[in-house]
């Protein structure tokens, strides 16, 4: 039995989802003893999981199935599928953003879709982009999605790694061909690295041609880029003898070595702007407890953080706050020592994937659709103690900028200074200052002509202190 409802004229409605002695469908009864099966609501639909009857004369009953909503007009036995004004959110496995908008790879849990959706002006409305050239069917839907700096979308289905240069409308096999990529990362030099099935690692310096550079001992689940050409790959063990764990590269992905986090299953891996590495361990293999681990020495040693749960995805924002998807969303702003639940509005939903868009909003992919944070994530800054010499990152101007902007700042003492620009995914876009400067007021110019339109974070670090501001490029 799926659900029951009573219509305004006193009829009982009952849905049978899976029947043994009774055929699945929606039934109606006047007395609760004898029942009549109504017309099937759509070809291939076996029953409704929810029924609702409006109050009042001349109204309707509604039936909700796995993928559709149907309406039964009073006095008839025919169900009509509701289409106009009804939008369904995909259950995303990945997000990506280009100048065309935010895309989600996922499914409506129905066959005949290609699994690529574009967000409309309303953050609750998604529309399938067309996806011509992608394989059709629930089992072939896109499971991995990423955006290149030139605006090209890369998506992965069972048939290989596909690319789209027109906002998801048409697709063709990319330079990776039938290789099924699992995760992508962009290094500090701009090289794109793909971790693929079979433990294979590919590199591309032009976002079009790819070269196989290594084969790791495990099934790659995630890759992440750190500063100074460092890369990390998270892996799980395989039946063929792959050991899993975390491997690292110090030369842009050309050569790899194992870290001390070895022989375990790693679901996700990220690197913050200071180079600290976070890896989620599921605890099914090896001697380590499940949870999020942190390394401050490029993977030589690892420490279990305060989150001892199985985590499917990790993401870090420009202020180095770390977010973890563990069914619920957790946040840490102290390097993983403590975690707080950041799950308002996501109750009774299972969160499996996280994404930060150009405007700084956090997105959560759940089993009941895509959700966005109510406000952009905050950007860290420092309040100068009373009486102290000035340490400040002043507002940039013009902001937003079309080609270049000036960024003023002040130092309380002479010493090493870095001033960097990152996108909202934490990827370094530019290093504006990396030098020893005197105390006092300073100003630098950022040539943003080659940067894509969007939101960026400029971060000042000096004397063990940090300040950051949000800036934007608009054309």
KOLPA-439652 format. One record per residue: residue in three letters; x, y, z of N, C-alpha, C, CB in turn. Coordinates in steps of 0.001 Angstrom, whole numbers, plus 500000, padded with zeros to 6 digits. Each point is the difference from the previous one (the first is absolute). Glycine has a CB too. Example, Ala and Ser with C-alpha at 12.3 -4.5 7.8 and 13.67 -1.06 7.14 Angstrom:
<pts>
ALA513190494310507800499110501190500000500900501200500000498108498827501246
SER501542502223498034500820501190500060499230501090500730501184499372497855
</pts>
This chain:
<pts>
UNK500842498809500000499158501191500000500877501242500000498170498763501218
UNK501490502209497907500776501221499949499413501102500859500700499367497731
UNK498033501049502014499396501094500746498478499925499809502091501465499722
UNK497162499312501100498543500071499896499565501448500096499751497703501004
UNK499087502610498384499423501335500072498490499881499860502103501053499041
UNK497182499992501418498539500060499892499648501214499154499666498862502264
UNK499543500954496679499622501105499131498878500815500633500693498664497989
UNK499014502501501399498986500893500561498598499396499941501418501931499324
UNK498356497100499773498678499376499912499939498662500722499674501148497828
UNK501330498567503025499927498849500882500618498728499484498007501009500828
UNK502582498998498002500650498796499488501338499785500707498869500315497762
UNK501489498419502427501312499618500512500927499708498830498971499062502111
UNK502260501456497960501028499675499022501131499275500716499390502007498561
UNK501117496923500837501113499247500575500963499622498889498535499112501860
UNK502760501021498413500997499625499001500706498728500422500311502403499369
UNK499875496704499684500777498776500188501253500144499151497921498559500457
UNK503234501467500193501251500207499275500502498699499406500558501902501512
UNK499526497077499321500385498676499529498971498997500514502475500626499960
UNK496817498708499134498954499072500413500341498557499689498365501804499650
UNK501234497306501241500166498569499769498691499409499467501747499869501840
UNK497200500206498970498696499499499567499175501091499330500058498336501856
UNK500397502938498290499276501141499438500946500744499067498508500204502060
UNK500997500165496764500830500710499040500305501400500518499005498668498106
UNK502258501770501702500399501326500456499212501070499266502292499144500533
UNK497459501987500141499260501101499409499267500790501064499754498697497895
UNK499330502176501674499194500810500916498557499492499935501525502043499701
UNK497863497729501468498659499429500093499067500990500697500961497655500063
UNK497695502208499598498993500868500613498878499126500551500566501916498420
UNK498896498527502737498922499240500634498990500961500604501567498082500482
UNK497118501521499465498954500779500653499769499557501431498944500341497792
UNK501359498380502504499668499473501319501200499393500729497720499574499142
UNK503439500423500243501170499422500623500047498492499919500018501924501493
UNK498966497453497885499950498539499878500311499580498570498304499880501856
UNK501035500740497205500240499687498596500795501137499360497863498632499884
UNK503087500983499252500920500988499427500067499842498492501339500019502122
UNK498822501118497179500145500020498550501333500640499644497493500122499686
UNK503253499157499473501300500551499591499795501067498937501142497816500531
UNK499431503363499707499872501102499058501017499837498878499171501519501834
UNK500696499304497125500915499930498862501431500227500465498183500808498457
UNK502737498447500927501407500098500367500521501415499733500314497545499490
UNK500314503100501498500517501359499797501324499989499258498843500722502080
UNK501125499057496637501216500068499211500589498629499727500425502228500968
UNK500081497591497854500572498713499608501231499688500843499134500311497660
UNK500936498488502886501157499577500763499992500458501441501228500030497907
UNK497742500676502560499914500442501390499141499004500759500273502445499348
UNK500275496966501709499326498887500645499198500390501240501804498580499129
UNK498325502623501327499236500385501167500473501320500557499609497615500500
UNK499591502972500356500327501304500577500485499821501427498294501125498532
UNK502769499597501801500519499967501356499266500999500895502233499293499104
UNK497085501665500289499266500995500786498724500382499271502147500872500993
UNK496778499311499778498716500444499463499532501208500783499411497659499270
UNK499922503274500045499460501189500647498699500360499305502315500830500650
UNK496638499468500133498715500433499439499690501388500514499163497621499851
UNK500559503325499231499650501354500393498593500034500611501495500916498179
UNK498282500033502689498673500203500575499176500905499091500927499701502330
UNK497755500086497670499118500861499229499500499326498738501206501951500910
UNK497694498553498570499383499380498828500780500359498745497748500078501114
UNK502233498991497942500622500261498708501499500012500021498031501265499458
UNK502609498182501576501452500022500086500580498651499593499869501718501825
UNK501369498039498541500720498887499413500692499157501074500328501354497917
UNK500085497444501671500904499165500792501330499944499279498086498617500943
UNK502986501228499839501340499993499439500722498736500434500064502519499997
UNK500764496928499085500796498808500290501454500299499670498035498464499525
UNK502858501237501424501430500211499786500714498669499871499894502150501275
UNK500804497663497594500782498790499772501478500334500156498233499065498436
UNK502639500007501187501430500233500130500460501207499194500304497568500372
UNK499060502711498502500537501037499123498967500989499476501707498375499376
UNK497014501472500951498975500877499444498929500316501053500428499036497702
UNK498812502023502011498779500295500745498834499961499014501255501434501713
UNK497663497888498673498826499847499155498778500592500697500986497921498960
UNK498046502523500226498766500591500511498812499185499494501062502310500073
UNK498003497406500832498761499300499654498841500970500192500964497736500680
UNK498417502681498213498869500916500104498804499276500583500845501325498044
UNK498417499360502843498859499370500663498951499596498977500435501351502070
UNK499049497433498102498986499485499099500555499263498807498598501840500723
UNK502757498015499210500611499258498899500882498894500571499944502053498507
UNK500503497059500597500906498926500392501365500149499321498021498490500337
UNK502246502676499066501230500181499227500977500914500752498703499673497851
UNK502534499881502186501064500796500609500701500828498927500317498263501812
UNK500022502970498527500694500900499080501306500426500644497816500816498997
UNK503296499003500268501303500409500546500082501520500078501077497924499055
UNK499403502579502086500183501433500180501382500382499486498444500025502008
UNK501610500918497060501279500438499440500200501494500186499883498152498333
UNK499137502623501272500154501449500037500150500490501440498650500194497885
UNK502416500571502359500205500583501320500600499056501007498124501444499514
UNK502240497317500068500562499044500959501436499712499611497728498970500438
UNK503217501396500421501410499771499747500548499059501054500236502267498932
UNK500658496835500637500594499049500925501488500281500117498261498266499423
UNK502290501685501785501432500194500191500711498669499871499585501973501498
UNK501559497993497792500744498753499901500625499634501335500450500470497591
UNK499936498267502540500779499555501149501455499989499563498080498591500953
UNK502660502477499300501288500192499326501098499093500546499336502348499580
UNK501517497197499497501241499350500376501174500946499847499045497805499319
UNK500759503341500004501070500984499817499396501313499528501669498177499459
UNK499058502919500813499637501334499525501174500578499225498427500354501959
UNK501287500624497172501038500772499323499404501343499617501151497904499125
UNK499713503092500637499511501325499628500868500588498899499107500348502322
UNK500238500214496671500649500771498953499299501354499920500657497895498702
UNK499738502924500321499307501273499815498540499805499625502156501018499310
UNK497497497785500181498615499717499613499113499714501201500842499112497846
UNK499740500535503301499205499726501192500524498806500766498035500967498859
UNK501144498548502072500348498861500843499350498749499427500204501483502047
UNK500596497464497832499531498737499451500035498929501092500827500645497688
UNK498283498386502178499976498858500907499965498722499178498818501351501788
UNK501989497676498607499952498667499403499260499102500956502168500342498739
UNK496810498996500773499212499179500903498887499304499266500550501527501856
UNK498351498219498861498902499245499412498698500376500681501553498110499429
UNK497372501750499837498665500068500578499517498607500378499502502053498644
UNK501417496978501368499672498604500297498967499449499017500509500422502420
UNK499659499944496326499134499463498958500843499736498759497980501241500923
UNK501606497805498283500744499674498796499687501012498905499988497561500624
UNK500917502523498392499786500879498865500563501386500189497998498713499525
UNK502778501544501548500629501300500201501498499868499811498177500699501589
UNK502460500432498102501452499998499825500712500516501240499678500326497552
UNK499601500244503386500573500324501292500834501257500075499974497644500355
UNK499751503372498813500715501273500107498970501122500048502027499078498757
UNK498039501754502286498964500994500264500634501363500243498503498221500965
UNK500797502834498625500446501378500163499036500723500922501067500000497711
UNK499476500740503236499187500742500954499366501206499329501475499233501872
UNK497220500973498377499311501178499505500199501182500922498328498535498909
UNK500932502548500835500124501195500832499545499731501421499652501416497986
UNK499358497736502183499559499586501327500888498853500458497605500728499538
UNK503039499365501669500919498945500438499346498657500245501339501769500994
UNK497338498135498853499328498722500174499614499355498666499154500829502188
UNK501073499866496695499544499511498709501189499578499135497980501496500148
UNK502023497248499446501040499455499149499357499506498708501416499349502011
UNK499332500721496902499494499518498714501082499176499324498474502007499764
UNK501107496871499615500959499193499264500510500809498810498852497848500723
UNK502475502128499049500602500888499004499873499498498580501563500705501731
UNK498090498065498082499962499406498668500921498795499958499480502234498962
UNK501804498017501251500944498894500129500163499145498756499419499992502356
UNK500376500605496450500134499212498767501416499443499890498243501418498863
UNK501861497296500868501300499349499897500363499181501217500690501835498550
UNK498603498383502572500237499200501201499191498712499925500443502086501352
UNK500045496835499280499198498773500044498735500211500807502075498633499784
UNK496832500731499815498709500170500644499758498843500961499111501248497992
UNK500241499058503130499595498956500931500530500244501390499930498414498122
UNK499328501109502865500350500233501394501375499443500327497584499939500588
UNK502755498885498863501287499393500310501160500690499306498823497862500316
UNK500898503001498711501047500700499269500075501481500343499708498358498184
UNK499562502079502791499971501431500311501377500482500447497577499811500645
UNK502646501500499240501265500589500419500190499848501502499874501630498101
UNK501329497972502293500310499848501415501105500949500458499296497623499830
UNK501464502915499232501079500937500298499827501198499086501586498142500729
UNK498619503046499803499823501224499218501012501023500474497535499532499653
UNK503137501134499409500926501064500361500046501016498875501366498423501419
UNK499101502783498882500087501070499018501455500417499835497672500790500582
UNK502773499327498163501330500481499698500018501527499999500459497923498650
UNK500737502656501405500107501458500047499489500658498729501947499748501509
UNK498040499505497376499499500560498743498491499855499836502199499486499004
UNK497124500007502032498560499861499963499506498649499526499934502389499614
UNK500964496735499960499605498664499565499558499168501198501600500136498060
UNK497291499146501783499543499062501014500538498615499678497917501370500409
UNK502558497927500619500382498605499870499057499170500854502426500605499563
UNK496992498364499848499086499125500718500349498549499722498193501741499886
UNK501582497402501102500410498605499894498778499100500137502282500552500937
UNK497549498558498094498974498960500035500682498672499710498163501616499261
UNK501049497318500669500595498693499776500785499925498694498143499022501314
UNK501469501771497697500657499941498698501325500717499935497786499843499041
UNK502573500941501974501264500721499985499849501397500556500705498666498043
UNK500237502211501610500008501387500456499606500899498833501793499503501735
UNK497120501225498428499426500826498946500263501481500281498223498255499590
UNK501709502562499343500169501435500167498898500745499259502486499702500240
UNK497183501482500314499007500871499371500546501420499996498077498510500747
UNK501828502141498105500470501374499868498852500979499804502118499132499040
UNK496640500385501093498844500873499788499013499917501163500282499717497529
UNK500250500215503679499127500028501173499196498739500215499877502398499680
UNK500639496464499880499332498735500261499001499575498955500325500495502329
UNK499488500308496613499009499636498972500474498813499175499243502383499902
UNK502011497636499649500548498891499212501312499534500620498904500889497898
UNK501361497804501947501175499382500615500695499090498998498911500117502265
UNK502388499719497928500788499044499247501103499464500904499488501182497812
UNK501083497668501817501091499466500792501147500997500044499327497661499391
UNK501252502523501789501107500926500184501310499338499596498758501145501860
UNK502345499550498384501304499431499721500311498769500820500734502248499410
UNK498524497541501697500171498785500792499289498801499382500201501424502023
UNK498930498823496998499323498920499304499160499141500922501838500005498374
UNK498320498676501508499196499069500784500517499815501424499434498852497884
UNK501632501860502479500491499965501384498960500652500907502427500074499224
UNK497217499249501857499022500550500935500744500677501150498299498209499383
UNK501745503129500576500639500763501074499139499944501266501091501530498298
UNK499544498511502845499302499968501279499998501372500659500641497601500271
UNK500458503136499579500123501310500647501030500825499248499367499031502253
UNK500507502300497858500907500928499344500561500979501028498721499777497828
UNK502488500745501885500587501052500825500850500879499104499997498528502070
UNK500101502757498293500839500950499272501166500377500901498023500893498658
UNK503204498897500865501175500261500825500339501481500022500856497717499472
UNK500143502648501338500401501403500126500592500545498712500408499613502412
UNK500009499502496664500533500438498710498939500064498919502164499017500642
UNK496601500608499675498926499997499021499813498676499290500432502378499709
UNK500383496627500602499839498674499415498747499328500566502506499803499702
UNK496718499556499430498821499257500431500389498536500145498426501637498848
UNK501244497767502287500314498607500279498696499246500183502213500617501075
UNK497687498216498299498815499155500119500398498665500612498923501126498008
UNK500386498490503062500126498658500538498931499132499377500960500865502165
UNK499425498001497277499072499189499212499934498578500532500479501413497995
UNK498594497829501427499839498607500387501300499243499768497548500104499450
UNK502651498831501334501232499226499882501192500658500658499114499101497910
UNK500669501950502914501103500683500669500826500873499087500057498135501556
UNK499442502147497230500787500755499033499893501507500231499660498153498355
UNK501447502542501435500075501452500146500373500607498654500659499800502446
UNK498541501170497104500238500687498740500251501482500272498552498330498760
UNK502265502302500382500289501436500110499678500683498680501808499561501713
UNK497750501704498392499781500817498812500471501416500292498032498571499280
UNK502768501964499818500480501375500164499233500982499134502243499099500538
UNK496900500388498579499223500884499129498501499741500092501953500099498473
UNK497621499034502496498597499664500231499356499290498805499866501967501517
UNK500954497529497563499474499286498835500693498657499796499459502196498953
UNK501874497788501076500751498771499814500454499473501356500755500755497710
UNK499234497905502433500290499370501285501095498954499839497634500406500752
UNK503177499452500298501083499030500009499928499167501274501441501537498610
UNK498648497139501242500056499111501159501378500125500635498322498394498962
UNK501716501949502327501278500229500664500297499020501118499739502357499423
UNK499239496974501124500255499082501110498820499062500166501445501711501146
UNK498821497143499488498956499066500405500211499689501472499810499005497658
UNK499224501337503177500129499869501449499421498674500478499881502493500231
UNK500517497120500977499590498704500562498692500138500758502401499297500172
UNK496526500896499107498693500116500619499010500607499032501067500226502238
UNK497655499809498166498942500610499199499871501451500447498762497775499706
UNK501539503166499397500003501417500360498577500482500254502086500361498639
UNK497704500289502494498704500575500343499988501516499912499616498059501470
UNK501562502576498705500054501455500018501435500450499771498019500110501566
UNK502148501084497866501305500631499874499877501445500456500657498470498081
UNK500434502065502485499983501372500501501367500618499781498239499430501722
UNK501773501866497957501235500727499735500346500886501187499529499957497531
UNK501756500090502791500509500875501040500943501026499418499754498171501665
UNK500948502569499178500942501006499502501259499352499422499123501618501702
UNK501609499128497471501330499595499522499985498655499288500986501286501872
UNK498061498528497213499932498825499133499705498696500744501583501162498512
UNK497911498918502711499673498776500728498604499508499614501480500729501910
UNK498371497943498080498726499352499703499831498823500932500093500724497586
UNK498641498985502732499688498855500841498871499218499339500737501228502107
UNK499319497449498027498959499129499481499498499105501119501021500054497692
UNK497662499941502511499382499086500949499550498751499271499264501915501451
UNK500916496915499193499700498734499336499349499024500971501925500364498436
UNK497384498661501000499509498857500756500679498756499455497763501124500461
UNK502263497810500353500604498756499572499180499309498927501002499775502248
UNK499625499294497041499327499271498929500195498507500204500335501929498410
UNK498820497288500921500124498546500061501285499514499333497508499829500009
UNK503061501006499110501210499599499290501261500280500806498817500430497862
UNK501033500010503378501166500224500844500333501448500264500828497911499132
UNK498389503035500324500241501405500290499818500289501476499257500590497701
UNK501664500207502870500016500163501450499193501195500489502217498937499983
UNK497466502001499152499261501174500439500861500958500794497956498629500028
UNK501402502395500558500721500988500787500155501314499270501193498159501109
UNK499918502554499177500288501288499375501392499958499393498491501201501633
UNK501621499183497090501289500178499340500190501474499700499905497676499000
UNK501356502743500842500293501414499779500994500164498862499552500486502419
UNK500405500695496962500931500357498933500508501402500257498821498498498342
UNK502490501696501482500608501321500178500386500640498672500839499254502218
UNK498803500109496662500421500520498699498836500071499020502275499063500401
UNK496591501442500058498855500229499116499401498704499476501010502168499361
UNK499138496727501390499354498756499622500818499072499138497952501228500172
UNK503325499076499613500829499129499154500409498733500743500842502019498780
UNK499596498117502469500405498844500805499273500044501338502270499932498874
UNK497508498869501722499195499887501210500671499068501005497917500426498657
UNK501864499867502637500436499125501089498862499877501006502436500669499681
UNK497575498234501084498972499790501017500292500854501228499622497657499163
UNK499326502761501530500155500664501282499833498967501105499146502192499055
UNK500945498263502191499840499069501118498551499579500200501976501046501073
UNK497072499642498254498600499583500058499796498981498895499216502241500953
UNK501119496516499346500067498963498987499184498797500452502279500800499268
UNK497209498419499756499287498787500331498621500221500574502169498998500370
UNK497199502116499282498653500287500490499176500610498872500867500343502357
UNK497850499785497848499117500578498982499803501487500260498833497785499720
UNK501496503032499297499864501457500093498938500444499002502429500281500723
UNK496538500374499773498883500428499150500203501374499385498527498628501409
UNK502123502287499306500143501377499526501274500587500558497508500277499845
UNK503053500692499435501227500651500444499991501453499534501265497800499928
UNK499196503119500928500089501419499662501269500576500595497491500198499910
UNK502907500987499592501163500724500511499579501442500229501642498471498782
UNK498676502091502400499645501399500240501101500909499473498660499349502036
UNK501151501957498098500927500957499397501368500000500669498046501385499389
UNK502068498068501822501282499882500679500700498681499714499109501475501764
UNK500268497654497449500601498724499661499627498850500905501816501291499094
UNK497328498938501913499538498904500855499084499084499193500177501463502068
UNK499994497224498089499257499006499230498992499317500914501967499639498441
UNK496799500216501062498940499299500721499559498806499163499235502144501142
UNK500621496699499493499554498792499304498942499298500835502249499750498881
UNK496686499786500479498950499269500706500215498503499819498380501914499671
UNK501659497361501443500225498560500018498708499320500408502453500296500554
UNK497148498662498692498713499364500317500105498881501024499280500575497724
UNK501931498966502606500158499041501085499710498566499644499432501816501460
UNK500212497908497258499687498622499618501249499157499792497918500831498946
UNK503194499822500709501254499286499783501078500593500898499349499473497612
UNK501623499700502797501106500493500806499634500125501468500828501205498012
UNK500111499363502749499841500093501447499500501362500461501803498333500211
UNK498070502621498887499605501349500400498505500095500234501918500914498713
UNK497706499929502247498592500288500246499471500902498894500331499758502494
UNK498362500150497230499422500866498989499971501428500509498618498104499107
UNK501440502842499962499976501405500358500869500809499066499581499382502365
UNK500615501895497975500803500930499203501371500134500651497929501263499225
UNK503113498528499988501383500100500461500658501236499386500141497480500250
UNK500844503069500466500700501198499528501508499766500043498108501474500813
UNK502584499053498167501455499964499962500531501393499736499972497621499193
UNK501020502794501593500641501304499819501397499872499411498672500867501914
UNK501756497913497734501347499796499477499972499195498702500900500098502338
UNK498162500257496784499896499383498662499790498499500057501455501794499137
UNK497831497752501897499618498600500053500948499086500732498890500421497926
UNK502169500116502681500910499138500753499331499465501266501949501298499097
UNK497297499548501580499257499576501183498579500515499912502100499982501381
UNK496973499271499248498586500343499953499418499935501410499814499116497631
UNK499244501785502633499317500047501293498497499972499774501914501292501030
UNK497375497879499720498544499962499919499432501283500589500000497477500148
UNK499166503211499085499376501233500487498826499664500906500707501222497915
UNK498534499803502421498868499800500906498765499409499358500874501873501258
UNK499170497844497441498829499421499322500274498531499726499401502229498943
UNK500031496893501870500216498566499870498752499352499416501607500016501951
UNK498077500360496811498884499438499259500434499714498574498354501236501449
UNK500900497900497874500291499713498601499562501191499151499727497502500384
UNK501205503082498870499768501219499232500136499685498518500851501439501901
UNK498161498987497309500017499731498566500649501116499197497952498662500309
UNK502062502570500209500571501114499248500543501044500963498406499583498095
UNK502651501100501472500610501092500754500180501181499072501179498391501553
UNK498708502823499004500263501208499227500506501070500956498214499413498279
UNK502650501471501235500553501071500816499714501325499310501815498481500922
UNK497783502528499860499727501301499390501251500872500057497563499831500652
UNK502320501396498852501159500875499882500546500441501349499099500767497836
UNK500105499116503230500479500347501332500537498789500748498354501855500051
UNK501785497018499234500512498741500549499039499331500978502276500914499711
UNK496455499449500270499003499212500719499744498724499211498929502084501001
UNK500991496789499690499835498704499359498577499513500219502446499462500325
UNK496920500048498609498655499445500068500065498528499624498956502245499443
UNK500260496942501271499986498559499777498570499524499814502101499730501356
UNK497691499407497645498699499368499773500037498608500599499610501337497880
UNK499572498468503131499927498701500674498540499648500221502236500369501133
UNK496977499690497782498554499947500161499494501373500381500099497581500677
UNK500475502998500355499797501392500387501233500808499593498497499317501943
UNK501434502012498229501132500875499682500623500481501304498929500732497812
UNK502392499122502288500762500485501143500999501053499542499725497785501171
UNK500612503137499747500935501082499684501047500117501094498207501224498732
UNK503044498999500855501078500254500952500758501242499569500198497539500537
UNK500030503377500393500749501228499708501306500054500784497843501179499538
UNK502544497701501095501237499977500780500897498836499597498786501081501891
UNK501251498647496835500885498960499513499554498591500303501773501609500252
UNK496951498201500019499474498675500253499978499580501454500795499451497791
UNK499643501418503120499974499626501413498568499811500492502144501250500354
UNK496990499680499274498599499890500383499130500177498758500504500873502330
UNK498332498479497688499063500051498883498617500340500542501360498309498674
UNK497934502529500597498633500343500371499058499581498880500809501935501415
UNK497979497680498955499000499594499022499491501243499270499335497992501414
UNK500722501990497263499514501103499171498935499446499068502232501230500123
UNK496657498349500468499035499165499274498587500561500013501399498057500571
UNK498419503204499816498655500572500032499380499973498605500656501472501940
UNK498147497988497957499308499885498725500282498712499261500079502426499876
UNK500856496765500643500344498741499344499603498794500834501879501159498876
UNK497307499057502141499565498889500840499248498970499153499860501539502008
UNK500316497197498332499355498876499321500422499898498533498061500237501560
UNK503097500333498117500584499868498669501430499520500148498511501824499070
UNK501923497343500027501353499445500065500896500759499033499105497720500638
UNK501869502995499884500909500813499195501217499160499615499216502123501157
UNK501101497850497540501129499196499542501065500800499273498448498116499836
UNK501224503077499652500972500772499227499845501477500319499982498274498164
UNK501140502471501825500027501422500331500660500782498868500087499459502467
UNK499526501825497401500542500857498941499866501450500448499394498312498183
UNK501599502523501514499942501438500281499999500738498669501204499725502235
UNK497779501113497535499914500695498718500804501296500034497731498997499611
UNK502281501707499259500820501210499880499557501111500934500412499390497649
UNK498325500612502715499491501032500905500239499645501464498275500574498298
UNK502297498267501967500301499615501375498920499197500685501346502003500109
UNK497617497581499172498958499161500596500471498551500062498211501555499133
UNK501407497758501938500281498578500144498804499209499506501526500429501963
UNK498726498599497156498960499130499469500151498602500577499903501356497885
UNK498971497996502364499986498628500501499172499134499061500265500804502387
UNK500327498126497131499270499021499208499456498930500920501442500449497987
UNK497242499364502018499364499061500916499177498977499225499935501769501786
UNK499528497262498954499129498996499376498633500577499664501205498215501255
UNK498538503047499131498730500639499689500202501302499234499018498960502043
UNK502103501149497242500204501169499170501193500828500421497592500016499595
UNK502569501135499732501116500906500241499548501135500907501011499420497762
UNK499821500907503231499685501066500955501156500995500044498567498421501376
UNK501090502866498838500998501065500064499922500703501338499883500303497518
UNK501287500094503010500007500728501269499222501297499861502221498989500600
UNK497189501467500503499152501191499976500794501262499708498480498887501611
UNK502823501096498668500841501178499789501386499536499576498691501347501711
UNK502087499527497634501376499621499660500813499712501252499861501392497928
UNK501150497762501925500867499703501127500777501250500399500186497596499260
UNK500013502619502033500736501192500438501465499911499615498407500275501897
UNK502203500873497897501426500082499711500704500489501249499584500451497540
UNK501497498883502835500679500352501247500679501350499891500343497584500481
UNK499824503062500653500731501256500088500453500197501423498686500993498105
UNK502175499980502143500507500234501334499590501379500476501926498467499560
UNK497752501642501721499731501283500640501251500414500747497516499509500213
UNK503009501630499469501245500456500597499809500331501472500726500884497779
UNK500110498577503131499895500358501414500202501498500204500820497716500623
UNK498490502824500361500079501431500273501423500392500342497629499998500796
UNK502866501047498584501334500492500282501085499358499158499223500435502268
UNK500464498541496967501013499328499205500242500763498705499342497790500997
UNK501852501999498407500263500577498708499089499359498961502386500470500659
UNK497382500253498256499011499558499019500442498721499292499307502382499682
UNK499788496669500264500107498847499106498634499884499353501792498771501415
UNK498133501467497297498672500069499387500079499660498525499305501732501665
UNK499617497674497861499774499778498577498815500871499618500927497599500048
UNK499342503501499252498958500964499675499174499516498814501439501856500886
UNK497368498732498912499177499608498844500715500275498682497944500468501343
UNK501991498578497746500590500160498681499133500940499160501027497686500140
UNK499575502943498870499249500894499121500597499969498597499401501475501959
UNK499795498610496986498535499850500062499625498552500314499720501890498349
UNK499159497940502269499534498660500359498475499955499859501965499666501598
UNK497510499602497418500710499103499091500814500743498949498207498342500370
UNK502736500919499006500868500561498980499833499221498711501633500768501746
UNK498615499913497145499917499340498704501364499511499534498042501429499433
UNK503026499292500924501327499611499519501051500005501104499384500920497784
UNK500650500119503045500996500067501067499412500716501205501868500000498310
UNK498701499726502858499573500686501217501204500245500897497718498936499851
UNK502167502090500984501042500326500970499597499455501367500645502084498699
UNK500334497346502000499740499382501307500917500645501031499303497799498921
UNK500177503106501920500812500643501030500066499133501262499367502259499075
UNK501740497812501638500118499329501289501043500710500843499324497801498976
UNK500692501895502305500940500634500930500620498936500884498674502148499978
UNK502617498019500342500732499056500834500422500663501290500798498786497970
UNK499073500498503122500365500540501309501488499879500267497738499416500827
UNK502946499707498411501441499834500184500610499465498714499697499584502477
UNK501592500613497362500693499480498834500128498478500111501263502182499741
UNK498763497170499096500155498558500018499463499352498737499846500072502466
UNK500198498584497467499485499281498828498485500203499857501843498285500249
UNK497732501926498522498584500268499717499588499199498770500154502333501009
UNK498658497093499038499397499430498798498621500596499810501301497858500277
UNK498368502431498485498671500474499629499569499159498804500421502399500862
UNK498552496796499317499593499038498978498530500175499642501728498393500838
UNK497910501127497984498619500001499539499608498549499739500209502340498972
UNK498671497227501617499474498650499796498575500094499477501474499078501840
UNK498109499903497426498587499928499666499251499397501184500517499766497521
UNK498166500141502387499218499561501152500149498520500284498404501803499504
UNK502264497460499612500310498595500260501337499842500691498656499367498017
UNK502015501762502281501276499943500687501194499845499086498792499048501873
UNK501013501015496795501107499864499055500692501342499824498810498121498814
UNK502524501876501296500741501244499862499964500475498556501485499350501916
UNK498115501910497903499915500606498679501201500887499725497516499915500141
UNK502962500791500908501123500914499812500710500206501331498814501149498086
UNK502499499021501840500800500431501154500477501412499702500743497610500576
UNK498728503360500147500294501408499729501232500482500753497576500379499615
UNK502638499069501569501171500379500811500543498736500654499086502352500435
UNK502213497462499505500703498957500749501408500532500247498612498075498971
UNK501490502802502018501250500727500210500043500560501413500114500575497553
UNK501059499946502819500158500718501268499711501469499739501730498333500866
UNK497310502212499890499584501391499827500161500770501293498391499307498227
UNK501792502017501679500082500822501218498621500236500600502051501110499095
UNK497906499349502148498731500352500624499408501221499309500776499047502201
UNK497881501067497880499337501161499437499010499632498923501998501316500528
UNK497502499703498779498979499804498985500615499561498679498581501715501127
UNK500742497344498221500461499452498726498805499913499041501862498676501158
UNK498441501128497562498940499772499018500567499240498816498802502098500722
UNK500440496911498811500405499245498815498828499983499022501617498558501354
UNK498704501137497405498968499903498965499893498552499541500426502386499255
UNK498342497145500606499748498673499442499478500151498585499517499051502289
UNK501214500390496769499553499957498609499071498803499843502143501108499163
UNK496553499151500824498990498942499956499491499735498593499350500622502300
UNK501392499844496696499513499855498630499819498539499606501137502136499429
UNK499689496981501120499896498594499638499122499184500913502214500217499057
UNK497184500413501947499155499283500965498558499962499522501522500698501867
UNK497802498204498393498591499874499637499139500883500897500405497650499201
UNK498452502759500292499064500760500825499568499164501193499204501277497984
UNK500721499354503177499615499270501199500561500635501246499891497937498664
UNK499939501371502454500440500477501303501332499355500362497608500345500718
UNK503273500436499882501314499532500425500253500471501434500865500043497601
UNK500143499355503022500403500370501343501450500458499963498360498361501026
UNK501896502866499434501371500483500126500397499858501465499744501634498038
UNK501435497766502222500419499677501360501370500584500278498642497898499945
UNK501477502824501155501252500601500456500519499211501193499285502291499179
UNK501991497291500764500629499296501115501329500670500315498874497818499357
UNK501304502519501916501244500637500442500104499873501510499953501625498054
UNK501231498047502439500225499945501438499101499043500737500734502294499835
UNK498891496605499516499120499025500635498547500418500040501916499318501340
UNK497730501726497943498628500506499999499419499935498594500531501511501943
UNK498150498443497982499313499822498719498788500921499922500782497607499887
UNK499003502960498941498771500745499720499577499688498574500625501856501631
UNK498086498150498128499495499640498668498787500853499661500848497639500272
UNK498974502570498416498823500723499500499516499328498724500811502180501018
UNK497881497977498737499404499482498778500055501069498912498487498475501337
UNK501989501155497480500048500902498863499302499315498825502172501073500817
UNK497599499673498109499259499440498879500518500531498680498001499772501457
UNK501898499378497512500292500369498632498703499908499223502405499186500156
UNK497253501889499153498738500033499244500252500674498653498623500082502145
UNK500860499279496798500169500584498659498656500018499286502396499183499878
</pts>
